[in-house]
Amino acid sequence: MRLSPRDPALSRWHNFMADAEIGLRHFDAAIDECNKAIDGGYRVFYSYLNLAVARAFKGEMDEAKAALAEARRLNPKLSC
């Protein structure tokens, strides 16, 4: 990511980093990565799902519910 900061897929990579940060239980870092992915234009259900997971693990249930609602809006077949 440092070697190719203008990579058109950079937002997707931020989402992958969010996956890794969640696995490491670094929830603040995961939220930052999710926000970078979303702000960079990677507005797919999985970005919001990662955001919901990280927020829920932090105990931020209202924010988690909002992110999950957006994930469900983007993918109506999503069941959680």
C-alpha positions in Angstrom: 0.0 0.0 0.0 2.9 2.3 0.7 4.5 1.3 -2.6 1.4 2.0 -4.7 -0.6 4.8 -2.9 -2.7 5.5 -6.1 -3.6 1.9 -6.7 -7.3 1.9 -7.9 -7.9 -1.1 -5.6 -6.5 0.6 -2.5 -9.9 0.9 -0.8 -10.3 -2.9 -1.2 -7.0 -3.4 0.4 -8.1 -1.3 3.4 -11.0 -3.6 3.8 -8.7 -6.6 3.8 -6.6 -4.9 6.5 -9.8 -4.4 8.5 -10.3 -8.2 8.3 -6.8 -8.7 9.7 -7.2 -6.1 12.4 -10.5 -7.7 13.6 -8.7 -11.1 13.8 -6.0 -9.5 15.9 -8.7 -7.9 18.1 -7.4 -4.4 17.2 -10.9 -2.9 16.8 -9.9 0.8 16.7 -7.5 0.0 13.9 -10.2 -2.1 12.1 -12.7 0.8 12.3 -10.1 3.1 10.8 -9.4 0.7 8.0 -13.1 0.3 7.3 -13.6 4.0 7.2 -10.7 4.3 4.8 -12.2 1.7 2.6 -15.7 3.3 2.6 -14.3 6.8 2.2 -12.2 5.6 -0.7 -15.3 4.4 -2.5 -15.4 0.7 -1.6 -19.0 1.0 -0.4 -19.9 -2.7 -0.5 -21.8 -4.6 2.1 -18.6 -6.3 3.3 -17.0 -3.0 4.3 -20.0 -2.2 6.4 -20.2 -5.7 7.8 -16.6 -5.4 9.0 -17.4 -2.0 10.5 -20.4 -3.5 12.3 -18.3 -6.3 13.7 -15.6 -4.0 15.0 -18.1 -1.6 16.5 -20.0 -4.5 18.2 -16.8 -5.9 19.7 -16.1 -2.5 21.1 -19.5 -2.4 22.7 -20.7 0.4 20.4 -24.0 -1.2 19.6 -25.9 1.8 18.1 -23.0 2.3 15.6 -22.8 -1.4 15.0 -26.5 -1.5 14.2 -26.3 1.4 11.8 -23.4 -0.2 9.9 -25.3 -3.5 9.8 -28.4 -1.8 8.5 -26.3 -0.3 5.7 -24.8 -3.7 4.9 -28.2 -5.2 4.7 -29.4 -2.4 2.5 -26.6 -3.1 0.1 -27.1 -6.8 0.3 -30.8 -7.7 1.1 -30.0 -11.4 1.1 -27.6 -10.9 4.1 -28.7 -12.7 7.2 -27.0 -12.2 10.5 
